[in-house]
Amino acid sequence: MLPKPLLQSRREGTNVTPAWLTPEHDPWLETVIESLVSCEGVASADADACVDQLAFGARSRGIASATVAGVWHVLRGFSRTEVDARVEPKELRAEIFALAARASALEALQSTCAKHEVSADLLRRWLYADVPSARVVRVEELPSASQLRDAYNMALAQGLLATCRRVTITADELRAVVRAAKLRGLLVTIDAEGPKVHASGPLALFRQTRKYAHAIASFLPALVTGARFSLEGELEEGTLRIDDASPLPRAWPEPVSADSTFERTLSKALARSGAGWSLRRDPIVIEAGGELFFPDFVLERGAERVVVEVVGFWTPDYLERKASQLAKVTAAPMIVCLDETLACDPSRVSNADVLRFRRRLDPKVLIEAANRASSKTHGAEKVLSSPAVE
């Protein structure tokens, strides 16, 4: 994700389009890659100084300085930095400062140089070689021009997405989109008609904005892997528009799901509990109050069903609205689980009927809640509908 100062876009009326790189830029991108190769073993600050020279050469191609800096920012992610010193700088500083406390600075320097058999200039460089700007660049596996272009376009789109107040998404593979949004804990509602997914943007929140911005940015790669999609984001200066025709890579590494770890833990806890519950993942779609809900899973025990919805980021208004609508669901009892560490609003939450936890949901507590929820509706008809939503 590009930082805000490096974001470049074009506006036509109220429509905002990212300033994409295209295959026409590949020859220039190859020169940028060559510049990084020449930075092997150079101090990080000196390597980044070459951006000014790159920007000068890009002007004749009509490439903005911010775009040059953005490409360099992305390309540097393909390299690493390391401390280039034979002696650990922290230990070296402690050694020479201890000597300087008993003798002159010059004598301390000379004594240390003699001990380590090194010149004074090199010793001075070693002293602060662990400072980020002094760490040297090590070039690892480099991207091709087209790979760098894809990585830049994705980072640009993610950066713009992270500046939105609200996002609306339509997609053919709705279930996959909702699953990806829930995995990242986004504040989402799904219209039954359309259907459309609405997600709050980072700028709509009071707290957790940086963390939420990274969450919604990481959602974009999951969205673009679908067959057809369109995204509209509400920006201060207009409406961001991205769709399946945008020059974004259609395949991108997905983050490791924390859900699967919890599911395994919960399944084991269910088996040990002897309560007879089992877990069914992604089983249903529920319509309530004109919206669709995709609960995380269902706990089953014979003919009994308890639906479980785990809330990610939340605000009091979002939680109250969700709890109010889910209260209308009569097909089966529902447990709404709330992580109190992901509050995005300083307001106090009302007495919504939720199971509260902090960072980690205890399977034993969930099982107890399922037993209580099921006992309240024991003997009632529990039929779960499953609309045909892909």
C-alpha positions as CSV (number, residue, x, y, z in Angstrom):
1,M,0.0,0.0,0.0
2,L,1.4,3.4,-1.0
3,P,1.5,6.2,1.6
4,K,-0.8,9.1,0.9
5,P,1.8,11.6,-0.4
6,L,2.7,9.1,-3.2
7,L,-0.9,8.5,-4.4
8,Q,-1.5,9.7,-8.0
9,S,-5.0,9.8,-9.6
10,R,-6.9,11.5,-12.4
11,R,-10.3,13.1,-12.1
12,E,-12.9,13.6,-14.7
13,G,-15.9,15.3,-13.2
14,T,-16.6,13.4,-10.0
15,N,-14.9,10.2,-11.2
16,V,-11.5,9.5,-9.7
17,T,-9.2,6.9,-11.6
18,P,-5.9,5.8,-10.3
19,A,-2.9,6.9,-12.4
20,W,-2.2,3.4,-13.6
21,L,1.1,2.3,-15.1
22,T,0.7,0.5,-18.4
23,P,2.9,-1.7,-20.6
24,E,4.1,1.4,-22.3
25,H,5.9,2.3,-19.1
26,D,7.9,-1.0,-19.0
27,P,11.1,0.3,-20.7
28,W,11.3,3.0,-18.1
29,L,10.5,0.5,-15.3
30,E,13.5,-1.6,-16.5
31,T,15.8,1.4,-15.9
32,V,14.4,1.8,-12.4
33,I,15.1,-1.9,-11.7
34,E,18.7,-1.4,-13.0
35,S,19.1,1.5,-10.7
36,L,18.3,-0.7,-7.7
37,V,20.8,-3.3,-8.9
38,S,23.5,-0.6,-8.9
39,C,22.6,0.1,-5.2
40,E,23.9,-3.3,-4.0
41,G,26.0,-2.7,-0.9
42,V,25.2,1.1,-0.8
43,A,23.9,2.8,2.3
44,S,20.1,2.9,2.4
45,A,20.0,6.8,2.4
46,D,22.4,7.0,-0.6
47,A,20.3,4.4,-2.5
48,D,17.1,6.4,-1.9
49,A,18.8,9.6,-3.0
50,C,18.8,8.2,-6.6
51,V,15.0,8.9,-6.7
52,D,15.8,12.5,-7.6
53,Q,17.8,11.4,-10.6
54,L,15.1,9.0,-11.7
55,A,12.5,11.7,-11.4
56,F,14.5,14.0,-13.6
57,G,14.8,11.4,-16.3
58,A,11.0,10.5,-16.0
59,R,9.8,14.1,-16.7
60,S,10.4,13.7,-20.4
61,R,8.1,10.7,-20.4
62,G,5.4,12.6,-18.6
63,I,5.8,10.6,-15.4
64,A,5.1,12.5,-12.2
65,S,7.7,12.7,-9.4
66,A,5.3,11.1,-7.0
67,T,4.9,8.2,-9.3
68,V,8.6,7.8,-9.5
69,A,8.8,7.8,-5.7
70,G,5.9,5.3,-5.5
71,V,7.6,2.9,-7.9
72,W,10.8,3.1,-6.0
73,H,8.9,2.5,-2.7
74,V,7.4,-0.6,-4.2
75,L,10.7,-1.8,-5.7
76,R,12.6,-1.4,-2.5
77,G,10.2,-4.0,-1.1
78,F,12.1,-6.5,-3.3
79,S,15.4,-5.8,-1.5
80,R,16.5,-5.9,2.1
81,T,19.0,-4.0,4.3
82,E,21.5,-5.3,6.7
83,V,24.2,-4.0,9.1
84,D,27.6,-3.9,7.4
85,A,30.0,-4.1,10.3
86,R,32.4,-6.7,11.6
87,V,31.6,-5.7,15.2
88,E,28.1,-5.3,16.5
89,P,27.5,-1.4,16.5
90,K,25.8,-1.4,19.9
91,E,28.7,-3.3,21.5
92,L,31.2,-1.1,19.7
93,R,29.6,2.1,21.0
94,A,29.6,0.8,24.5
95,E,33.3,-0.1,24.2
96,I,34.5,3.2,22.8
97,F,32.3,5.4,25.1
98,A,33.6,3.5,28.1
99,L,37.2,4.2,27.0
100,A,36.3,7.9,26.3
101,A,35.1,8.2,29.9
102,R,38.6,7.5,31.1
103,A,40.7,9.0,28.3
104,S,40.4,11.5,25.5
105,A,38.1,10.8,22.6
106,L,41.1,10.6,20.2
107,E,42.9,8.1,22.5
108,A,39.6,6.0,22.8
109,L,39.3,6.0,19.0
110,Q,43.0,5.0,18.4
111,S,42.8,2.3,21.1
112,T,39.6,0.8,19.6
113,C,41.1,1.0,16.0
114,A,44.2,-0.9,17.2
115,K,42.1,-3.5,19.0
116,H,40.0,-4.3,15.9
117,E,42.7,-3.6,13.4
118,V,40.6,-1.2,11.4
119,S,41.0,2.4,10.1
120,A,39.4,5.3,11.9
121,D,37.1,6.0,8.9
122,L,35.8,2.5,8.8
123,L,35.4,2.4,12.6
124,R,33.3,5.5,12.5
125,R,31.1,3.9,9.9
126,W,30.7,0.8,12.0
127,L,29.7,2.8,15.1
128,Y,26.3,3.6,13.6
129,A,25.9,1.0,10.9
130,D,22.7,-0.2,12.6
131,V,20.9,3.1,12.0
132,P,18.2,2.5,9.3
133,S,19.7,5.1,6.9
134,A,23.2,3.6,7.2
135,R,22.2,-0.1,6.7
136,V,23.3,-1.3,3.3
137,V,21.1,-2.5,0.6
138,R,21.1,-6.1,-0.4
139,V,19.3,-6.9,-3.7
140,E,17.4,-10.2,-3.7
141,E,15.2,-11.7,-6.4
142,L,14.1,-8.8,-8.6
143,P,10.8,-8.4,-10.4
144,S,10.4,-8.1,-14.2
145,A,9.1,-4.8,-15.5
146,S,5.6,-6.2,-15.8
147,Q,5.7,-7.6,-12.2
148,L,6.8,-4.3,-10.9
149,R,4.0,-2.6,-12.8
150,D,1.5,-5.0,-11.3
151,A,2.9,-4.5,-7.8
152,Y,2.8,-0.7,-8.2
153,N,-0.8,-0.6,-9.6
154,M,-1.9,-2.8,-6.7
155,A,-0.2,-0.7,-4.1
156,L,-1.6,2.5,-5.7
157,A,-5.2,1.1,-5.6
158,Q,-4.8,-0.1,-2.1
159,G,-3.5,3.3,-1.0
160,L,-6.5,5.1,-2.5
161,L,-8.9,2.6,-1.1
162,A,-7.4,3.3,2.4
163,T,-8.5,7.0,2.0
164,C,-12.2,6.2,1.4
165,R,-15.0,7.0,3.8
166,R,-17.3,4.3,2.3
167,V,-16.9,1.6,-0.3
168,T,-19.6,-0.2,-2.4
169,I,-18.8,-3.5,-4.2
170,T,-20.7,-5.6,-6.7
171,A,-19.3,-8.9,-7.7
172,D,-20.4,-12.2,-9.3
173,E,-18.8,-14.3,-6.6
174,L,-20.6,-12.6,-3.7
175,R,-19.9,-15.3,-1.1
176,A,-16.1,-15.2,-1.8
177,V,-16.1,-11.4,-1.5
178,V,-18.0,-11.5,1.8
179,R,-15.8,-14.2,3.2
180,A,-12.7,-12.2,2.3
181,A,-14.2,-9.1,4.0
182,K,-15.1,-11.0,7.1
183,L,-11.7,-12.6,7.3
184,R,-10.3,-9.1,7.6
185,G,-12.9,-7.9,10.1
186,L,-14.3,-5.2,7.9
187,L,-17.5,-3.3,8.8
188,V,-19.8,-4.5,6.0
189,T,-23.5,-4.7,5.2
190,I,-24.9,-6.6,2.2
191,D,-28.0,-5.5,0.4
192,A,-30.4,-8.3,-0.4
193,E,-31.3,-6.6,-3.6
194,G,-28.5,-6.3,-6.1
195,P,-26.8,-7.7,-4.1
196,K,-24.2,-5.1,-3.1
197,V,-21.6,-5.1,-0.3
198,H,-21.1,-1.8,1.6
199,A,-18.0,-1.4,3.7
200,S,-17.0,1.5,5.9
201,G,-13.7,3.1,4.9
202,P,-11.0,4.1,7.3
203,L,-11.9,7.8,7.2
204,A,-15.4,7.0,8.6
205,L,-13.9,5.7,11.9
206,F,-12.7,7.5,15.0
207,R,-10.3,4.8,16.2
208,Q,-8.2,1.9,14.7
209,T,-7.9,3.9,11.4
210,R,-4.4,2.8,10.6
211,K,-5.1,-0.9,11.4
212,Y,-8.4,-0.8,9.5
213,A,-6.8,0.9,6.5
214,H,-4.3,-2.0,6.3
215,A,-7.3,-4.4,6.6
216,I,-9.3,-2.9,3.8
217,A,-6.2,-2.6,1.6
218,S,-5.5,-6.3,2.1
219,F,-9.0,-7.0,1.0
220,L,-8.5,-5.7,-2.6
221,P,-6.3,-8.5,-3.8
222,A,-9.0,-11.0,-2.8
223,L,-11.6,-8.9,-4.7
224,V,-9.7,-8.7,-8.0
225,T,-9.3,-12.5,-8.3
226,G,-13.0,-12.8,-9.0
227,A,-14.5,-13.0,-12.5
228,R,-16.4,-9.7,-12.5
229,F,-16.5,-6.9,-9.9
230,S,-16.8,-3.2,-9.6
231,L,-15.8,-1.0,-6.7
232,E,-16.9,2.6,-5.9
233,G,-15.1,4.4,-3.1
234,E,-16.3,7.7,-1.6
235,L,-13.3,10.1,-1.5
236,E,-13.2,13.8,-0.5
237,E,-12.6,14.8,-4.1
238,G,-15.0,12.4,-5.8
239,T,-15.7,8.7,-6.4
240,L,-12.9,6.2,-6.8
241,R,-13.8,3.6,-9.5
242,I,-12.1,0.3,-10.0
243,D,-13.4,-2.7,-11.8
244,D,-12.3,-5.9,-13.5
245,A,-11.2,-3.9,-16.5
246,S,-8.6,-2.1,-14.4
247,P,-4.9,-3.0,-15.0
248,L,-4.6,-4.9,-11.8
249,P,-3.0,-8.4,-11.4
250,R,-5.8,-11.0,-11.2
251,A,-3.8,-13.3,-9.0
252,W,-2.2,-12.3,-5.7
253,P,-1.0,-14.1,-2.6
254,E,-3.7,-14.4,0.1
255,P,-2.9,-13.9,3.8
256,V,-3.0,-16.9,6.0
257,S,-6.4,-17.2,7.6
258,A,-6.6,-17.0,11.4
259,D,-10.1,-18.4,11.1
260,S,-8.9,-21.9,10.2
261,T,-6.8,-22.0,13.4
262,F,-9.8,-21.1,15.6
263,E,-12.0,-23.6,13.8
264,R,-9.5,-26.4,14.5
265,T,-9.3,-25.3,18.1
266,L,-13.1,-25.1,18.4
267,S,-13.6,-28.4,16.7
268,K,-11.2,-30.1,19.2
269,A,-12.9,-28.3,22.1
270,L,-16.3,-29.5,20.9
271,A,-15.2,-33.1,20.8
272,R,-13.7,-32.9,24.3
273,S,-16.7,-31.2,25.8
274,G,-19.0,-34.2,25.4
275,A,-21.8,-31.7,24.7
276,G,-22.6,-33.3,21.3
277,W,-22.0,-30.1,19.2
278,S,-20.2,-30.2,15.9
279,L,-19.2,-27.3,13.6
280,R,-20.4,-26.6,10.0
281,R,-18.5,-23.8,8.1
282,D,-20.1,-21.4,5.6
283,P,-23.4,-23.2,5.7
284,I,-26.1,-20.6,5.2
285,V,-27.1,-17.2,4.1
286,I,-29.7,-15.3,6.2
287,E,-31.9,-12.5,5.1
288,A,-33.0,-10.1,7.8
289,G,-34.4,-6.6,7.4
290,G,-33.5,-6.3,3.7
291,E,-29.9,-7.4,4.3
292,L,-28.0,-10.6,3.8
293,F,-25.9,-12.1,6.6
294,F,-23.2,-14.8,6.1
295,P,-22.7,-16.2,9.6
296,D,-19.2,-17.6,10.3
297,F,-20.5,-21.1,11.2
298,V,-23.3,-23.1,12.7
299,L,-23.0,-25.4,15.7
300,E,-25.1,-28.5,15.3
301,R,-26.3,-31.1,17.8
302,G,-28.8,-33.5,16.3
303,A,-31.7,-31.4,15.1
304,E,-30.5,-28.4,17.1
305,R,-28.8,-25.5,15.4
306,V,-27.1,-22.4,16.8
307,V,-25.8,-19.8,14.4
308,V,-22.5,-18.0,15.3
309,E,-21.5,-14.6,14.0
310,V,-18.1,-13.2,15.0
311,V,-17.8,-9.4,14.7
312,G,-14.5,-7.9,13.6
313,F,-14.0,-4.1,13.7
314,W,-17.1,-2.4,15.1
315,T,-18.7,0.9,16.2
316,P,-21.7,1.1,18.6
317,D,-24.1,2.1,15.8
318,Y,-22.9,-0.8,13.6
319,L,-23.2,-3.3,16.5
320,E,-26.7,-2.1,17.5
321,R,-27.9,-2.3,13.9
322,K,-26.5,-5.7,13.4
323,A,-27.9,-7.0,16.7
324,S,-31.3,-5.5,16.0
325,Q,-31.6,-7.1,12.6
326,L,-30.2,-10.5,13.7
327,A,-32.8,-10.5,16.5
328,K,-35.4,-10.9,13.8
329,V,-33.9,-14.2,12.7
330,T,-36.3,-16.9,14.0
331,A,-34.9,-19.9,12.1
332,A,-32.4,-20.7,14.9
333,P,-30.8,-19.0,17.9
334,M,-27.9,-16.8,17.1
335,I,-24.8,-15.9,19.1
336,V,-23.0,-12.6,18.1
337,C,-19.4,-12.6,19.4
338,L,-17.7,-9.2,19.9
339,D,-14.0,-8.5,20.2
340,E,-13.8,-5.5,22.5
341,T,-10.3,-4.7,21.3
342,L,-11.5,-3.8,17.8
343,A,-13.8,-0.8,18.8
344,C,-13.5,2.0,16.2
345,D,-15.5,4.6,18.1
346,P,-14.9,6.1,21.6
347,S,-18.6,5.9,22.5
348,R,-19.7,3.4,25.0
349,V,-21.6,0.4,23.5
350,S,-25.2,-0.2,24.6
351,N,-26.3,-3.4,26.2
352,A,-26.4,-5.3,23.0
353,D,-27.0,-9.1,23.4
354,V,-23.5,-10.3,22.5
355,L,-20.8,-12.6,23.8
356,R,-17.8,-10.4,24.6
357,F,-14.2,-11.4,24.4
358,R,-10.8,-9.8,24.1
359,R,-8.6,-10.8,21.1
360,R,-9.2,-14.6,21.6
361,L,-12.6,-16.2,21.8
362,D,-12.5,-19.0,24.3
363,P,-14.2,-22.2,22.8
364,K,-15.4,-23.3,26.2
365,V,-17.3,-20.0,26.7
366,L,-18.8,-20.3,23.2
367,I,-19.9,-23.9,24.0
368,E,-21.6,-22.7,27.2
369,A,-23.3,-19.9,25.3
370,A,-24.5,-22.4,22.7
371,N,-26.0,-24.7,25.4
372,R,-27.9,-21.7,26.9
373,A,-29.1,-20.5,23.5
374,S,-30.3,-23.9,22.5
375,S,-32.1,-24.5,25.8
376,K,-34.2,-21.4,25.3
377,T,-35.6,-22.7,22.0
378,H,-35.6,-26.4,22.7
379,G,-38.4,-28.1,20.9
380,A,-39.0,-25.2,18.5
381,E,-38.7,-25.7,14.7
382,K,-35.2,-24.8,13.5
383,V,-35.1,-24.6,9.7
384,L,-32.2,-22.8,8.1
385,S,-32.7,-21.4,4.6
386,S,-29.8,-21.4,2.2
387,P,-30.4,-19.0,-0.7
388,A,-28.5,-19.6,-3.9
389,V,-25.7,-17.1,-3.6
390,E,-22.4,-17.8,-5.2
